[in-house]
Amino acid sequence: MTTERTVLLAGRLVQAHGDYLAAQLTTSWRIAYWTDEAGPERFAQQIGEADALVTGSFQEPLPPAPRLALLQLPFTGYDWLRPTMLPAGCVTANAYGHESAIAEYVMAAILEWQIGLAARAADFKAGNWRYKGPPNGPFHEEVAGCHLGLIGYGHIGREVAKRAQAFSMTLSAVTRRPRPTPDGLAALGAGDDAIDHLLGQADFVVVACPLSDHTRGLIDRRRMAMLKPTAVLINVARAEIVDEVALFEALRNRSIGGAVIDVWPRYPRQGESLISELTPADQPFWDLDNVVMTPHRATWTRAHLERRWQFVAANLDRLARGEALQNVIEI
């Protein structure tokens, strides 16, 4: 006899993927749904009957959940979680699938920074031939030969490295723990000295490490001063890893070349208008001409969502079959 388990999808954004999740599951699951409109009492009832919870956030304390064996995050970051938020015996897993999309975003940012395709195309559409070439117009730069430094060499860092190698960039990276330098990298270091060395060498610095107590404020004013005056900082990790004031001052004073920022300390809350007066940061980065700003969109592709929800389904299947779960994280 097959035992049907219950998975609770909590939150409007998670609920939207219920049909796709159901189509991917190969074991018997009842899918339950909860959104804010249903209220906390309904959530307490549903979580008490759930074997697994798929959600992007919830408030502490979690109502009694005696059957809950898995909190499955449908994304990667879990810096908001604390051990006290979950019942004993419940494990947490996250999901990746975003790394190729982010790596392509990083390479697009680097290529656009060096070539300036959008600005040149707009200029030519306006009837200006000044970028035609010799003897006219300014040069654009090349990516080949530039030094790319990766702060973090996990899922994202490795995918960025693969693509950067194809463009003949010099690559170095730093990671949390020492390990052998893989093929294609000039150096793979660990620790504070390795970070300092990388910052002084790189033409482009990609922040791709998780947010933790160790990495919060990792790129502070002292480290910002180590960057080349032409260096470009690209942050696709978490805003809090880079000191906001130090970065703004470096950009405003042009002590670094520029920045590409996709992550911010503030976002609209779920349900708020996306056309909003809410500013993403305290410092007015939007007033600077050496910053490219995007609203946390580097990962947002259809393929990325499919990969993530395929993984969520596979982990639920593993739980149902009594197999080892993947991407289990320590909170």
N, C-alpha and C positions, 0 to 999 in steps of 0.2 A: 504493500500500500504506500502510495506517494504522499508525503506530508507537504501540504501547501504552506509556505511561509509568507509573511507580509513584509513588504518594503514600503515605507512611508516617504513620499516625495514632498518635502516641505519648502514652500516658497514658490512664488509665481514663475520665476525664471526656470526653476528646476521642473516644475509641473509641466511646462511647455514641451518637455522632451519625453513625457510618459509613453506616448504611442511608439516612439522610436525605440525606447528601452524595452517595451513589451515585445517588439518584433525581434529583438536581439537575444532575449533570454531563451535558454534551452532547458531550464528546469522550472519547476512549478512555483510561481510567485503570484500572490495577490498584490496589486499595486493600489495603494491608498494615497490620497492627495490632501494636502492642507495648505491654505494660504492665510494671510493675516485676517481676511474678512471673516473666516470661520471662528476666530477668537481663541483665547488660551485654553478654555475649558475643553473645546473640541480637540485641540492639540494634545492635551493631557490624556484624553481618552484614546486617541489614535497611537500615541507613542507607547502607551501601556500595552498595546497589542502588537507592536512592531518587532520584527526580528532584525531589521536593518533600517537605517535612516539615511536618506540621501538629501543633503541640504548644503547651502553655502554659509548659513549662519543660524544661530539661535541664542537665546538669552539664558544666562545662568540664574537659577538652577534649572536643570532639566527635570521635568516631572518624572515620577517613578516609571521606570522602563525595565521590568524584570526580565524580559525576553531579548532585550537589545544586545546583539552580538557584534554589530558592525556599524560604525559611522563612516559612510563613504562620501568623501568630498568629490564633487564633479570638476574640480580644478586642482591646482598645485599648492597654493599658499595656505598655510595653517598657523600663521603667527598669532592669530586671534584666539586660538584654542588654549585651554588650560586643563591639566589633569582632573581638577575637581568638577569639571563640567560634565563628565561622563560617568555612568554607573560602572561598578566593578565588573570586570570581565568583558567589557566592550572595547574592541580595538578600532583604530582609525586608519583609514587608507586614503591616499590622495590619487589624483589622476593627472597624467601628462598629456601628450598628444599635441601640445602647442608649440613644440620646439622648432619644427620646420617653418611654421608661419612666422615666428619671431625672428628666426635666422634670416629669412627672406626680407623682412622689414629692416633688419640691421644692414644688410647688404644694399638694399635700396637707398637707405639713408646715406651710407658711405658713398655710393656711386653718385647720388644726386649732389652731395656736398662737393665732390671733386669736379663733376662735369657741369652742374647747373643747367640741366636740360630744360626744366620747366621755364626758367627765366629767359633762356635763350630762345625757346620756341615762342614765348609770349612776345618778346622783343621783335622777332622776325615777322610774326603775324601783324604787328603794328607797322610794318614796312621798313624796319631798320636792318641794314645789311652789315652792321658793325662787327658782327661775330663771324663773318664769312671766312676769315683766315688770312694768311699772308697776302698782301702786306697790311691787312686791316684787322682791327679788333684785338682784344686781349686773349691770352691763352686760357684754356681750362686745364685742370690738373688730371693726373692719372691715378688710378688705384694701385696698379702694379708697383711694387717696391715700398709701399707704405707699411709701417709697422702697426699691427693691430694687437692691442693688449686686452686680454679677457680676464675680468675679475669674476672668477667662478668658472669651473670647467665641468659642469654637469650636463644635463640634457641640452640646455640652450647653448652653452659654450661650445660643446662638441659639434653641434650642427652649424653654428656660425663658423667655426674653424674649417669645416669641410668646404664650405662655400668660399671662404676667404682664400683658401689654398688654390682654388681654381682661378682666382684673380691675381695669383703670384704675389700675395702679400706676405710679409714676414710676420710670424705669429709667436706670441708668448702668452702665458696664462699663469694665474695663481689659483690655488685651491686650498681647501681647509687642511688636508693632510698630505704629507709628502708621498709622492709616487713617481715611478719612472716617467721620463719625458717620452710621450708617444711620437710616432713618425709624423712629420709635418710641422711640429712645433720647435721653435728655436730653444725654448725653455719652458719648463713647467715647475714653478716654485711654490713654496708654502710659507706662510708666516708673514709678519709685518715687514721684514726687510725685503722680501720678495715683492710685496705690493709697492713699496717705495721705489724699488728699482724699475718695476714695470711702468709706473707713472712717469718716470723721467725719460723713458725710451719711446713710448708709444705716440704715434700720430693720431690714432683713434683708440679710445678706451671704452670698452663695453662693460657695463655693470650688469652682471647676470648671476648673481649669487642670491641665496635666500636671505630674508630678513630674520635676524636673530639678535640676541643680546650682544653678540660679538660683532655683528656687522652694522648695527644701528649707528649711524654717524661715522661710518668707516672712512668715507672721503670727507674729511674735515678741512678746515682752513689751512692747516699745515700741509696736508697732502695735496690740496688744490694748488698750492704754490709750487709743487714739484712738477706739474704738467708743463709741457712745452708751450710757448706762447701761441703756437699754431694748432695745438691739440684740440680735438673734438671729443667731448664726453657724451656717450650714448647710454641712457638709463632705461632698461626694459625690465628691471627687477622690482624694486620698491623705492618709493620716493625717500623714505627715511634713511636709506643707506648713504645718501649724499646730503651733506649739510646744506640746507636751502639757502641760507644767507651767504655762506662762503661761495656757493656756485653763482648766485646772482651777482655778487660783487666781482667775481672773476670775469664774468661775462660782460658786465657793465663797464668795467675798467679795461676790458680786452687784454687781460693777462693770460687768457686762453682764447683759442680761435672760435669756439662755439660749442653748442650742445644740441642734442636731439633728445627730447624728453617725452616719454609715453606714460609715465607713472607719476601720481600726484598724491599729496597728503589729504585732499578733500575731493569727494565725489557727491553728486546728487543722491539722495536716498531713494530707495525703490518707491516708485509711484510719483516722484516729483517730476515736474516738467524738465525735459532735456534742453529746452531753450530757457536758460536760467541765468540770473545775475550772480549765481554762486561762482566765486573765483576758485581755481584749483589749488592756489598756493597763496601764502602771505606776501611773497615778493612778486612784483609786477613783471614777470618774464615776458608777457605779451607785448611789452613796450620795447623790447630789444630786437634788433634786426639780425642778430647772430644766433638765434634760437629757432629750432623747429619744434613745434608743440603738437602733440596728438593726444586724444582723450582715452588712453588705455585701449588702443585698437590694434596693436601689433599682432595679437594672436587671433583676431576675430575673422576666421574663415569657416565656411561650411565644412570643409574637410576636417578641420581641427575639432569641431563639435562632434562630428561623427566618430572620430577616433576616441574621444573622451567617453562618449556614451557607450561605445562598443566595449571599452575597458570596464566601465561601471557594470554592464551586464555580465561580462566575464567574471568579475569578482563576486557578484551575487551568485552566479552559477557555482563558483568554487566553494562559497559558503554553504550552499545547499548540498553539495556533494561531500562536504567535510574535508575539502582539500585546503592546502596552504594558500592564504590570501597573498596577493601581490601589492607592492607599494605600501606596506604597513609602516606607519611612522611613529616615532617616539615623541610624545608631547611634553 
